[in-house]
Amino acid sequence: FTASTLYNTFKIEPLKKLQFGPIQVNTNETQKFTIINTGVFPFDYDIQGKPEEPEKAQQAKKLPKGVKPPPKPKRRNNDKTITFGPFTLGPSSGQILPNSSAIIDVDFLPAVDGTFNTTVLISITDTNPNHNNGVTPFQLTASAFIPGIITTKYEKIFPGLPLSLGFERSKLTRNTFIEDDLILYFTPIVLQTKSTVTIDLINPLPIPCQVDILIKPKQKSSGPF
């Protein structure tokens, strides 16, 4: 008679880390990772973990006034889910037969902007205890942003345009942006001619943003603007 004893074996794809791209606040993004049973016995898996403390420079900020928190991700009723901050995983436990796999959905739904890092621990029954005591760490990383454009670097917004202060307005001889009054000043021109200023709208973030431009006079006027 011959006999052999075997541990359960598995692999995780992708290996070690699931990284989300840049995400807009209040937007849900879903990615997946897979636990594959490469052994000859069925096994149970269980996912637990604890969010890591974010660095001070990356701590999340409060939402602007009037912005509602995002809705929770929708899940099937039979899914077991577990949540770590803005990350929700499911199914977080189950059984995997030999030569089969379990696909784990990971929802990232940030309510605030910042960088988020969470390490979850994947436990597989009856694996080699010499390999991390049968527990495999798996990292989730993501960044969330609030859309916006540059609004204070006037030399970039008005390239080639002089910058000035309000008390110097009487001395101006060309189109100028007056910084303290936040006024784009056009010098007088001849009727039936036009004067053009280039304005650069700069998005410094890795997510798109929508910009609406509205020109309003400071006082009621029947002028050309």
C-alpha positions in Angstrom: 0.0 0.0 0.0 1.2 3.5 -0.7 -0.3 6.8 0.5 0.5 10.4 0.2 -0.6 13.5 2.1 -1.1 16.8 0.3 -1.9 20.3 1.3 -4.4 22.4 -0.6 -2.8 24.6 -3.2 -4.0 27.7 -4.9 -3.1 30.8 -6.8 -4.4 34.4 -6.9 -4.7 36.5 -10.1 -3.6 39.2 -10.3 -0.7 38.5 -7.9 -0.5 40.4 -4.6 -2.2 43.6 -5.6 -5.3 45.1 -7.2 -4.8 48.7 -8.3 -7.6 51.0 -9.3 -6.9 53.9 -11.6 -7.8 57.5 -10.6 -11.5 57.7 -9.7 -13.8 60.7 -9.3 -15.4 61.1 -5.9 -18.9 59.5 -5.6 -18.2 57.3 -8.6 -18.2 53.5 -8.3 -15.5 51.5 -10.0 -15.4 47.7 -9.9 -12.5 45.4 -10.4 -12.0 41.7 -9.8 -9.5 39.2 -8.6 -9.6 35.4 -8.8 -8.8 32.6 -6.3 -8.0 29.4 -8.2 -7.9 25.9 -6.7 -4.9 24.2 -8.2 -5.0 21.2 -5.8 -6.9 18.0 -5.7 -9.3 18.7 -2.7 -12.0 21.3 -2.3 -11.2 24.1 0.1 -12.9 27.0 1.9 -11.6 30.5 1.7 -12.3 33.5 3.9 -11.3 37.2 3.4 -10.6 39.4 6.4 -8.5 42.5 6.9 -7.9 45.9 8.3 -7.5 49.2 6.5 -4.1 50.7 6.8 -3.7 54.2 8.4 -3.3 56.7 5.5 -0.4 59.0 5.4 -1.1 62.5 6.8 -0.4 64.0 3.4 -3.0 61.7 1.8 -5.7 61.9 4.4 -9.2 62.4 3.0 -11.0 65.7 3.0 -14.5 66.6 3.8 -17.1 66.8 1.0 -18.1 70.2 -0.1 -21.4 71.5 1.2 -24.4 70.2 -0.6 -22.6 67.1 -1.9 -24.4 63.9 -0.9 -22.4 60.8 0.1 -22.4 58.1 -2.6 -24.9 55.3 -2.6 -23.7 51.8 -1.5 -22.8 49.4 -4.3 -25.6 47.1 -5.3 -25.0 43.5 -4.5 -26.8 40.2 -5.1 -28.7 39.0 -2.1 -26.8 35.8 -1.9 -23.3 37.5 -1.9 -21.4 37.6 1.3 -19.7 41.0 1.4 -17.2 42.8 3.6 -16.3 46.5 3.6 -13.0 48.2 4.4 -13.5 52.0 4.1 -14.4 52.7 0.5 -13.7 49.1 -0.6 -16.4 46.4 -0.6 -15.5 42.8 -1.5 -17.8 39.9 -2.3 -18.2 37.1 -2.0 -15.9 37.2 1.0 -16.1 33.5 1.8 -17.0 30.3 0.1 -15.9 26.9 -1.2 -13.8 26.3 -4.3 -13.7 22.8 -5.9 -10.5 21.4 -7.6 -9.7 23.0 -10.9 -12.3 25.7 -10.2 -12.1 29.3 -9.1 -14.0 32.1 -7.3 -14.2 35.6 -8.8 -14.1 38.3 -6.1 -15.7 41.6 -7.0 -14.1 44.7 -5.4 -16.1 47.9 -5.5 -14.3 51.2 -4.8 -16.8 53.9 -4.0 -15.0 56.9 -2.4 -17.0 59.6 -0.6 -14.0 61.9 -0.2 -10.8 62.5 -2.1 -7.5 61.0 -1.1 -5.3 57.9 -1.5 -6.5 54.7 0.0 -4.5 51.6 0.8 -6.0 48.4 2.3 -4.5 45.0 2.9 -6.9 42.1 3.1 -6.0 38.7 4.4 -7.1 35.6 2.3 -7.2 32.4 4.4 -7.4 29.0 2.7 -8.1 25.9 4.7 -5.5 23.1 5.0 -2.7 24.9 3.2 1.0 24.6 4.0 1.4 26.3 7.4 5.0 27.2 6.6 3.7 29.6 3.9 2.5 32.7 5.9 0.5 30.3 8.3 -1.9 29.7 5.5 -2.8 33.4 5.1 -2.0 35.4 2.0 -2.0 39.3 2.2 -3.5 41.0 -0.8 -3.3 44.8 -1.3 -6.0 47.2 -2.6 -4.9 50.7 -3.7 -6.9 53.5 -5.2 -7.0 57.3 -5.5 -10.0 59.5 -5.6 -10.2 63.1 -6.9 -12.7 66.0 -6.9 -12.8 67.5 -10.4 -11.4 71.0 -10.8 -9.2 73.4 -12.7 -6.4 75.8 -11.8 -8.0 79.0 -10.5 -5.1 80.9 -8.8 -2.0 80.6 -11.0 -2.9 83.6 -13.2 0.3 83.6 -15.2 -0.7 80.1 -16.5 -4.4 81.0 -17.0 -3.6 84.1 -19.0 -0.4 83.2 -20.8 1.5 86.3 -22.2 -0.9 88.7 -20.5 0.4 91.3 -18.0 -0.7 91.0 -14.4 -1.4 94.1 -12.4 -3.1 95.5 -9.3 -6.2 97.6 -9.2 -4.6 100.9 -8.2 -2.5 100.8 -11.4 -5.5 100.6 -13.7 -5.1 104.2 -14.9 -1.6 103.5 -16.1 -2.5 100.4 -18.2 -1.9 100.6 -21.9 -2.7 97.0 -22.9 -5.1 94.3 -21.9 -4.3 93.1 -18.4 -5.5 90.8 -15.6 -6.0 92.8 -12.4 -5.3 90.2 -9.7 -6.7 91.9 -6.5 -10.0 92.7 -8.2 -10.1 89.5 -10.3 -10.9 91.5 -13.4 -9.8 91.0 -17.0 -9.3 94.5 -18.2 -9.5 95.5 -21.8 -8.0 98.8 -22.9 -10.2 101.0 -25.1 -10.3 100.1 -28.8 -11.7 101.7 -32.0 -15.3 100.9 -32.9 -15.9 97.9 -35.2 -12.6 96.3 -34.1 -12.0 93.5 -31.6 -9.5 92.7 -28.9 -8.7 89.0 -28.1 -7.3 87.5 -25.0 -6.3 83.8 -24.7 -7.5 82.0 -21.5 -6.1 78.6 -20.7 -8.4 76.3 -18.7 -6.0 73.8 -17.1 -7.0 70.5 -15.5 -4.1 69.4 -13.3 -5.9 66.2 -12.2 -5.8 62.7 -13.8 -9.6 62.7 -14.2 -11.8 64.7 -16.7 -13.9 67.6 -15.6 -16.7 69.6 -17.1 -16.3 73.4 -17.3 -19.1 75.8 -17.9 -18.2 79.4 -18.8 -20.6 82.2 -17.9 -19.8 85.9 -18.4 -21.7 88.3 -16.1 -21.3 92.1 -15.9 -20.5 93.4 -12.4 -23.5 95.8 -12.8 -26.5 95.8 -15.1 -25.3 96.9 -18.5 -26.3 96.9 -22.2 -22.6 96.5 -23.2 -21.2 93.9 -25.7 -20.5 91.2 -23.1 
